[in-house]
Amino acid sequence: MRFMGSKKSIENCKIVLRGYPFDGTASFKSGQRFAPADVRLNSEGIETYSPLFDVDIEQDINFYDAKDLSLPFGNTEKALQLIEEDSKKYFEQGRILFGIGGEHLVTLPLVKACYSVYPDLHLIHFDAHADLREEYLGEKLSHATVMRRILDFLPANRFHQFFIRSGTKDEFNFMKENKTLKKNPENVVRLIGEKAPVYITIDMDVLDPSVFPGTGTPEPGGIDFNTLIDTISRFKNLNIVGIDFMELSPDIDNTEISTITVCKLIRECMGVIHAK
């Protein structure tokens, strides 16, 4: 099964969906590895047409669902290496990668691969949590450290965070000192410009748990779906080269509303890119 509206061949497809089913460092509730398959299944429950962007992703957008990358259990570094190698080939082909996680550590190899192809890359980060710890429970590779590991190679002035509402005091001091936490999307758009490549990472727990309960580390006080879409749409004129959707744990929410939310977000993000 592929995501609704997917072409049967990757030929002539600018956008590629790829599943990265890894949850090896999930620290509270796991199950993120089941998200890509559940997203494909539930995508049939919504329309291919987006009235917000007046685009039908089946008729108007050439995209291909490349299904899931097979990943080993119990070997985090090997899994990250395979994700980096796999995603790099799509960036090298000039395709826009839509990565479906998986826990948020998956974003590290995706951004690393993207950065190797686009060294002037900017990263836009939507999340409830800062993910800026130097280490977590003695581990440097974790969903709680992923953004700090990305900042080992990405300059902090090209890192833009939105809606963070949870973290350690050290993390909030880091964001303050490095001015990574942003409030105004338009200021970020002016800073980046229309040519610089942009990667967007979305931890789904940026949404309030009342909207999106199906995540491993829910954090009250979040935004609603329309606010998220409105903010992402402000970036439609940027040169978006990759987007990922992380931290859906479908088995936590047996109503499957959380999964449907990811499906619609993927559709609307295609609309954002098509609207440029």
N, C-alpha and C positions, 0 to 999 in steps of 0.2 A: 504493500500500500504506500502511496505517495501523498504528499500534501495536496489538497484540492487545487485543481487548475494547473498542476505541474505538466510541463511538456514531457514527451516520452524520450526525448534525447536532449543532451546538453548542448548540442550544436545550435548556434545563434542565440543562446541564452546568456544574458548579461548577469542575471542574479542566480546564485546557486544556494539552495538550502542544504545544510549538512548537519546530521545529528552527532553529538559527542556525548555519549551516555556514560559519564564518569561521576562517581560520588565518593571517591576513596578517602576524602578528608572531612566529610560531613561530621560536624561535632555535636549536633543536637538530634534532629530527625533526618534520616537519610531517605533514599528512594528517588533521588533526582535522576538517576540513570534510566528510569522508566519514562521520563518525560518526552523524549523525541517520538517514541512510538505512540504514546497516548495523544500527543498533539496531532499527529497524522490522522489517527482514527477519528478524533473529534472535529477535525477541520471540516468534515463533511456535514457538520451540524450548523454551519453558518454559510451565508451567501458569498459568492466570489466577487460580487459587486460592492464597492465602497461608495455610498452616497456622499460621504464627507469629501472625498477626493475625486468623485465622478470617474472612477476607474474600475473596470472589471479585470481582475488579475488573470482570469482565464483567457479573455479575448484581447486585452490590451498590453499585457506584460509577458515577455518571454522569460520564464524562470524554470529551473529544473531542480527537483528534489533528488539529491544524490544519496538519500537514505543515511544509514548510520555507519560510522567508522567502528570497526571491531577493536575493542580495547581489553588489555589484560587486567585481571583482578590482582590486587595485592602488590602492585609495583607502580607507585605514583610516578616516578621519574620516567619510566618507560612509556607510560600512558601519555604523559605530557610531550615526550619526544615524538611519539606517533601523531599526536594532534598537530604539533607544529609542522611536521613534514607534510601531513595531509593538507592542511589549510594553505600552506605556502604555494602549492601548485595552482590553487585557484586565484590567489593574488597575483602570481606571476602571469597568469593568463589574462589579467585585467578584468576579472569577474568581481562582482560584489557578493561577498560571502555573508549569508545569514546563518549564523551558528546557533543551534538549538542545544542547550545543556540539559542536564548536567549541572554540577555545582560550580560555584564561581571561580574556582581555581582553573577551570577550563579556559577562562579568558586569558590567562598568562601566555600559554603557547600560541593562542590565536593572535594576540597583539604582537608577540615577538615575531611571528611569521610575517605579519602585516608590516611591522616596522622594518624588517629586513628588505622588503620590497619598496616601502615608502618611508625613507629615513626622516622626512620632514612631517611625520604623522602627528596629529592631535588626537587625544582620547577624551571622549565625553562619557561620564560615568553617572548612571542613575542607580541609587541604592538607598536602603535604610541605614546601612552600616558603612563605616569609613573604609574597612578592610586595609588599614594602614599599619597594622602591628608589624614589628620587626620579626617576631616569632610568636607562635601560639602553641602552648603545651610542649615547648621545646623544638617545634618544627618550623622551619623557615618557609616550607611549601604547604600552604593551607588556604582555605577559602577566606580566612581572617587576615591573611598576609598578602593576598594576591596583588593589590594595588601597590604595596610597598615593593614587591618584587618587580613590578612593571616599572616603577620609578628608579630601579637600579640601572635602567638603560634609557628610559624616556625622560627628557627634561621636564621638571615640575611646571614650568611656564606653559607647557603644552598639555596639561592635565586639568580637566574641568569637571568638578563634581556638583551634582544637584540633589537636593532633598535629603541629604544625610541627616539622620536624627539619633544615631546611636554610635558609641565608640568609647574608648578610654580617654582619659584626660590628655594623655600624650598624643593620641591621634588628633584630637581637636586642636591642640597646640600646634601640631604639624600643619594642619590645614590652615590655621590662622597665619603662621609664619610664612608659609609658601603660597598663600592666597589661592588655594586650589578649590575652595568651596565657593560656588557662584550662586547668584540669585537672579540675575537678569540674562536671559538667553540672547537678547539682542546685542549686549556688550560682548558676549562670546563670539557671536557671528562676525561682528566688526573686527575683533581681534584676529580671528582665524582667516577671514577673507574667503573668496569663492574658489581659490585654486588649491590650497593646501589640503592634502588628504585627511579624512576624518574617520575614526572608528568609534562607534557608539556601543557601549556595553550596558545592558539593562538587567539588573538583579530584580526579579519580580517582587521581592519584598519591599521595594520602594512604594508599592501600593499598600494601603491600609489593610490589615488582616480582615476587616469586615467586608472588603472588596475581594481580597485574594488570600483566603486562608490556607491554600495548598502550598505552603513553603516551609522549609525546615527550621527557619529562625524568624518567626513572625515578630514584628515590632509595631506596637500601637502608635497612632499619631501620624499615619501616612497620608498620601494623596489619593485622589480618586482616578479612575481610568481616563476621564475626559481631560483632566489636568495633565496627565502624562502625555496623552496624544497631542494636546495643544502645545506643550513644550517641545516635543520632538518635531512637530510640524514647523516650528520656528527655524529649524536647521535645514529646511528643504533646499535652500540655495547653496548649501555647502557641498563639497566634493566627498560624499560619503562612499567609502570603499568597503566597509564592513559593519555589520550589526550583530550582536548576539543577545540571546534571551536565556537567562540563567535562573536556577534555583526553584523551578517548579518541581514539587514533589506530589505527583498526582494522587497517590494512594492516601494522602492525608486528607484530601477533600473528596469524599465519595459522591458529592453532588456533581463533580466535574466542571463546576463553574470556573474554577481557577484555570483549568486546561483550556476551556473555551475562550477565556480572556487572553491567553497567550496566542491562540489561533487568530483572534481578531486583531491583536497587536501586530502580528506578523503581516497580516493583510494590509493594515493601515500603514505600516512602515514601507511596504511596497508602494503604497499610494504616495507617501512622502517623497520617495525617490523619483517616481514617475511624474510628480508635479513640478519638478525642477524645470 
